[in-house]
Amino acid sequence: MNKVAAALHAANGRRFDNVEAARSYATTLPFAISGTFGGHSSCVELEITPPSAASHEYFLCDLGSGVRPFGSQVIARHGVHAPNTFHVFISHMHWDHIMGFPLFAPSYLPGNELRIYGCHRDLEAAFRRQHGSPSFPVEFDQLGASIKFFTLTPDTTHHIAGVNVTPILQLHAGDSYGYRFEYNDKIVVYSTDSEHKLNAPAATERFVDFLRDADLVIFDAMYSLADAVSVKEDWGHSSNVVGVELCQLAGAKHLVLFHHEPIFDDARIAAVEAESRRFETITRRVYRALEITAAYDGLEMEL
Amino acid sequence: MKLNAERRADIVILQPVGRIDHQAAEAFSVALAPYLELCNASGERLLFDLSALDYISSAGLRVLMIATKRTKLVGGHLAVAAPQDMVREVLQITRFDLVFPVHASVADGIRAWSGDAGALTPDEN
């Protein structure tokens, strides 16, 4: 309702001869009015090489609800007969990070291979638990794809399908892990569900090294700093401001604000994005300029 | 980072000087500790004069959050005053302006605490 009202107000009496003209005008409105940041839980694809209709190797971080539309796109691209491989890196097994898996259509198709990596030893058990009665009508063992689990060692670089992958332990209930991906000369860091205590320079330096020179940092920016160090301390999440600071110290190029606070509406997330950019500008001093983007469902970025 | 201190009646005015970055936050915390010991319901009030503070990191703000929690716990009072434009914006963006009172000047901060007229200098009166 608020968005419709804002769009009508912004139109200021304009007349549109057809829907296409109105649609064209809508693209000029701020994103928080014309679109939405969405509400899917965590799932990020790293497209290492461009996919075609032929079989492909996909890289994913987490299997939140966002993996369902991703799976539909994969099937639309390849059909149901091309065998694909999915390398999946799991930050942790809290439900919002694996809940999309039962609805990931490629996992039902024989010929597909899912290689699920993580640092938790009980990774497979968490996946099996959410499949089958009483949570889901299909048992895990009925899935058609080949599904294998691999335990990775933190602080060690693993060579996986041509990509160097380094996990790091993060502060979160039950532990979570961030991943640094290096391919050719590009570096992407996926770091969600990660609290930064800010009380030990050595811990800060450790994480700065993890982000060092990254082209893209996908970062848990759920709370304001004041909330993160007070009423929501020990809740296992971080803030936009800490994301900017760590990226500045690390010389990273682009920060993506990720894992938005669910109670924030689009206007609030847009405000956080604008404030983060302002914070980066006024504190830049000797640091390289940092691009900042608030993640939204379907966001695509090219490095 | 340096922390100047000046007592005026029952108010201690603490003036951090320079930058409180991730490295300096611990020194800030250590320098602040003795004044927190004295800040309680019947003791001294803490007013931070931020006019000489060029930058404060999230780690530095965390120290202020801990100080605020501690003073509230014992019925004490803590406020900040006279932030430079950049620091004032940082307080707004981080929502720390909702954590403690932010006064435009040290004099405003003193006036906000009733019964402290004696703490004002002749220029501030």
Interface residues (C-beta under 8 A of the other chain):
Chain A: L198 N199 P201 T204 S224 L225 A226 D227 V229 S230 S239 V241 V242 E245 L249 E275 S276 R278 F279 I282 T283 R285
Chain B: H22 Q23 A25 E26 Y55 S57 S58 A59 L61 R62 M65 K69 M86 E89 V90 I93 T94 R95 F96 L98 V99
